[in-house]
Amino acid sequence: MANKIKHPETIGLHGGEYRSDPATTAVAVPIYQTTSYQFKNAETAANLFGLKEFGNIYTRIMNPTCDVLEKRVAALEGGLAAVAVGSGQAASAFCLQNLCQAGDNVVSSTDLYGGTVNLFKNTLSMQGIEVRFADPKDPKNFEKLTDEKTRAYYGESCPNPYLRVFPIKEVSDIGRKHSIPLIIDNTAAPVICKPIEHGAAVVMHSLTKYIGGHGTSIGGIIVDGGNFDWVKDPKRQPLMNQPDPSYNGAIWGRDVPKLTGANVAFAIRARVVLLRDLGAPLSPFNAFQIIQGLETVALRMKQHCANAEKVVKFLETQKKVKNVIYPTNHQGEIRERAKRYMKGGYGSLVGMDLGSREAGAKFIDSLKMLYHVANIGDARSLAIHPATTTHSQLNDQQLAEAGVTPGYVRLSIGIEHPDDIIADIKQALAA
């Protein structure tokens, strides 16, 4: 039954294979708070370590609680497999490290979360992985920055602060022509955006945000779409086509489909190489917490989106607000992309420019209900001043390129009654 489920409201509760705990028949997913697992015998242990069969070895690599979460999120995104990790940042890093070695490069959108910019510009560059930045306004910019060492394209479905929906199919089509997969961070648009349907090969989330939804647990996840040919061009994707000395010469792009019957080489390599060697697993307790959020994310997204649209209409009437940023407030092709790639709403992120750093700070300090926190996607409404917080590591030029003006305030609209949200924003603007 679970494999035939198509609606996200149902997938959140029934996606994957879990029906009840085989040991206790418990319906709620148990927290398997363990580091290790008893092997049936020496032969089974050898097969597990040799990837001749799959099963639980060590919670750094896999865990039954995490497994339920992985299968449900994969189903939600329309992918074949998923790997849960300790944070969204770990997910972003693993996506690139899974395909790149020193000397390789990735072409990324300029429209990114500030933490991702720092990861790409600084930390990964110190590891020898170059990230080149292309303005997604014109998808051809990705091709212009491509060379023989380009291993992936990367973008965010609905990036803040611009909230310009990424040209998923356009960039994916360019990439597939060169055997380059498109990786999409879909953190800001679960349920309402389906990147894999439009050609993305890999989707990742910060589970901390909308899927978790309650600000209790940090986590990330990588979803393998199962739709990319990793062996078509061995020179383009060497890590998928060269023997891996750490697994007795395994060739991931060739051997994983033979072993599993599925095109999930990206997910398997991320799990058995990166999680094994670098760590960053998701804890079973956090997986349990995030599963609770996953069960209602489809319902919450409806309220998030409906509330955000009402807030946008209110802000557009306010003289102190110089500009309102929202996916459908753009013009031309950018606006059409929002309509093309987002179904059932346009997300809960709303940007507004109050004209000056002082005005932005005063607004933040005058809020009474909205929380001033460095997060998005909570059930609660949130606000922050990116120039001095989430994007503070960027210089003035980079801030301008990212669309972060001195007076820019980012709102993450929650699921409270919209009248209460608007009332708090109204009084803070008037303060």
N, C-alpha and C positions, 0 to 999 in steps of 0.2 A: 504493500500500500504506500509506504513512504516514498518509494522511488517515483511514483506517479503524481505526487503532490506538486502543484504548480504555484499555488497562491502563497505569498509571503506570510500572511497571517497564520497559515497552517504549518508552513515550514518551520517557523520559529518554535513551534511546540512539538512537531512530529518529524522534522527532517532527519535524514540519516537512517541508521539502523536500530538505534536504541528504542526499545519498547518498555522494558523493565529490567531491573538488575537481576542477572541470572542466579545470583547467590541468594537473594532475599525476596525477589519479586517486587522490590520497591519501585514505584513509578517515578519519583523524583530521582534525578541523577545523583548517585552517591559521590562524596568527596573521597577519592582514593588517595589518602594522605600517606604515601609511601615513596621511598626512594627506589626500592628494588623489588624484583619479582622472582619467585621460585621457579627454576627451570624444571621441566618434566624429567629430563635426563640429559646426559652429556651430549648425545647426538643432537637433541633439540637445541641446546645452547650453542653448539657449533654451527648449526644451520642458521640460527638467528644472527649470530655475529658475522657469518659469511654471506648474509643476505640471500640465502637459499630459501628462506621462508620469513614471514613477517610476524612479529609479536612483541610483547613487552620485554624490554631489556633493562632499562634504567629510566627514571622519570626525567632526566635531562633530555632524553630523546623522544619519549612518548609516555603518555599516562592515560588510563581509561576515562577519567573525567574530561581531560583535554580532548580526547578522541571524539566524544559526543559533540563537543563544541565545534571541533574542526569539521565534522561531517555536516552539521547543520548550517554553518556559515558557507561551506562549499555549495550546499544545495540552494541557499538563499541567493548566491551570486551566479548560479548556473555553471559552476566549475566541477571538476572531477575529484579534486583532493585539496586539502588545506593543511597548513602547518601553523600551529599556535606558538607564539613567542612572548617574551616578557614585556614588550612594549611596542608601540607603534614605531618608535625610532629604530628598534632592533629589526622590525619588519622591513622598513625602508632600506636599512643597511644590508640586510641579508638578500634582498631582491637584487641588488647590484653585485654584491660579493659572490653570489651564486653563479654569475656569468662572467665576471671580470677578474683579471689578475693584473699585476703591475704592468703598466704600459698600455692597457686598454682604456677605452673611453665610453661614456654614455652621453647621449644628447637629451637634456631635460628641459622641460618648460621653465620659463622665467617666473611663472605664477606658482609659487610654492609657499608652504608654511615656513616661517622664519627658521625654525629648528632644522628643517630639512635642508634649507639653503646652507646653513652652517655645516651640517654633516657633509654635504656634497662638496662645498668649496674648500673646506679645511681638513676635516678628519680623513675623508676618503682620499683626498689628494696626497696626504702624508703616507698613505698606503700604496701610492702609485696609480690610483684610479682617477682619471681625469673626467670631470663632468663639465660638458659644454652646455651653454644656456641659449635656448631658442625662444623667441617670442611666438607664442601659439596663435597670435592673431592671424598669421599666415602659416599654415601647416608646412609649406614648402621650405620654411626656415630649418626644419629638422633635417631635411635631405641635404641642404647646403652645408651643414656642419658634419655630415657623415663622411667617414673614411673607412679604410680597410680594418681599422682597429675598433670601430664602433660595435658594441655588443648589445645595446638596448636603447630604447626610447622610454622616457619617464614623464608622467604628468599627473595632475590632480583633477578629478572630475569636476569639482566645484571649489577652486582655491580661494582662500581669503588672502588679501583683502579685496582684490578686484572683483571676485565672484564672477569671473568670466568662464563659462562652461567650456571645458577642453574639447577640441575637435577630435574625438576619439576615432571614428572611422577613417577620417582623412589621414591622420598620422599613422594609424595601423596599416592602412593600405600602402603607404609609402614604405613602412618598415618591412612588410611582408615581401615586397618587391626585392628587398636586399637581405632577406632572411634575418631581420632584426625584430625582436618581439617588443610590443608596447606593454609597459607596466603602468597601471593606473592606481593611484591612491584614491580610494572611494570613501574615505572616512566621513566626509561631509554629506554624503548622499546615499546611504544604504537604503535599499528598497526602491527608492525613486529613480535610481540610475543603475543600469545594467551594462557595465563596460564590456563584458565578455560577449554579449549579444552583438556588439558593434565592432568586434575584432580584437579587443585587448587580449593578450595572451596570459597575463598575470594581473590579479587584483589584490591589493593589500588594504588593511584597515588598522587604524588605532582603535582597538576594542574599548579603550578607555572612554571613548566619546559616545556616540549614539547607540551602538549595539549594547554596551554595558549600561549606559543611560542614567546611572544614578550616582556617579562620582565616588564609587567605593573601591574600584579595582583598576589597576593599570594592566594593559595587555595589548598584544598585536596579533595579526594573523596574515598569512600569505595564502592566496587561493590560486591554484594552478587550473587554468581554463581547460587544459587538455586539448587545445585546438591549434597548437603550434608545432610545425615540423622541425625538430631540433637537429635532424640528421641531413636535411636537404643540402646544406652548405657547411661541411665540416670546418672549413677555414674560418667562417664567420662565427661559429660557436665552438671553439676548441675545447672548453671545459666539459661540453656535453659529448664530445667525440674523440677525445684523447684518453688513453688508458689512465685510470686513477691509481697511482701507486699505493695509496692508503687503503684500497680495497682490492688488492691483488689484480690490478689492471682492469677493473670494471670500466666499461664504456657506457655512461649513463643513458645517453640518447638511444643506444641500441639495446642495452640489457634490461632496462626497466620495463619497457613494453613487453618483452619476452617473459619476464618474471611475474608481472602483475596483470598482463592483459589489457593495460590501459596506458594512455600517453600521459604519464605523470612524472616524467623524468625531473622536471623542475622542482616539484614538491619533494620527491624522494631525496634528491641531492641536498636540498636545503635541510632536510631532517637529519640524514645520516652523516653528512659532512659538517655543515655549519653548526647545527645544534650539538653534535658530538664534540667538535673541536673548540668552538667559541662559547658554547653555553647559551645563556639568555632564554631558558625555558619559561613557559607560563606556569605558575604554581597551580596545583589542582584546586586550592581554595579559591583563587581568583577566577579560574575557569568556571567553577560552580556559581560564583557571583555573577559572572558575565552571562552565563546561561539564563539566569533569571531575567536579565535585561533583554536578551535575545527573544525570549518568549513574547514580549510585548512591543518590540521595536517597530513592527509594521503599523500597529495601532498608534504608537506615539508619533511616528513620522507624519501621520495625517494631521494630528493636532499641532505639531511643530510648524508644519507648512502653512496651515490655515491661520494660525496666530501670527506668523511672520508676515503674511500678506496684509493682515489688518494693521500691523505696526508700520509697515511701509507706507500704506495709505495715510496714516496719521502723520508720520514724519514729513511727508511731502507737503503738508499744510503748515509746517512750523517755520517761521521766519529765521530763527536762530540756526536752523539746519541748512547749510550751504549746498549740500549734495547728499543724495540717498543712493547707496550702492546695493543692488540686488540683481540676481541673474536676469530678470525680465526688464530691468531698467536700462540695459544697454540697448544700443541701436543696431540696425542692420543684421549682418551675419552672426554677430555675437549673440544677439537676442534670439535669432532663429535656432542657434545651437542649443540654447537652454530649452526651447520647445521640443527640439528633436531628441535630445538625450535624457531629459528629465520628464517622468510621467507620474502624475499624482501629486505634484507639488514641486516647489523650487528650493526647498531647504529652509533651515531656520536661521541661517546667518544673514545678518543685516548690517551694513556699514553706513555710517553717517559722518560727514565732515562738519565739525562745529567751528572751523575757521582758524583756530589757534590752539597751541598746546595748553594754554591757560584755561580756555573754555572747555577743552576736553577733560582736563583734570578736575575742574569744578563740577562738571556733570557727573563724573565718576564718584566723587566724594559726596554728592547730594543724593545719590540713590538710596532708597530705604528698603526695597524688596529685592531688586535684582542684586545678585552677588558679584563682587569684584574679584574674580578668580581667573587663573590662567588655564582655562579649559573651554571646551565647547561640547554641545550634545547632551548636557544634563537635562533631566526632567525640569529642573529649575531654570529660570532665565538668568543669564550671565552677561557681564559687560567687562570690557577691558580697553586700555589705551595702548595699542600695539607699539607705537614709536618708542615708548619707554619700558616695554615689557617683552612681549613675544618676539618683536623684531629689533630689540635694542642692540643686538650684536652687529647690525648692518650700519654702514656709513650713510651719509646724507644722499649720495648718489644711488646707493643700493636701495635705500628707503623709497626714493622717488621712483626707481624702476619697479619696485614692488607695489607701488600705489599707496604707500603709507604716508599720508600727509601729517603735519604736526597736530591737526585737530581731528584726526580720524579716530572714531570710536567703533569697536566691533561689538555687536550684540548677538548673543546666541539665545534665541527666543525659545522659552520652555513651553510646558503644557498647562500652565496656570490659566485661569480665565483671561481672555484677551483684554477685557476692560480693566482688570487689575494691573496687568503689565503696562498698558498704555497710561494708566493713571500715575504709576511710579515714574515712567519716562517723562510725562508731562510736568510733574512737580520738580523733577531734577533739572529740566530745561529752564524752568521759571526761577530757579534758585539764584 
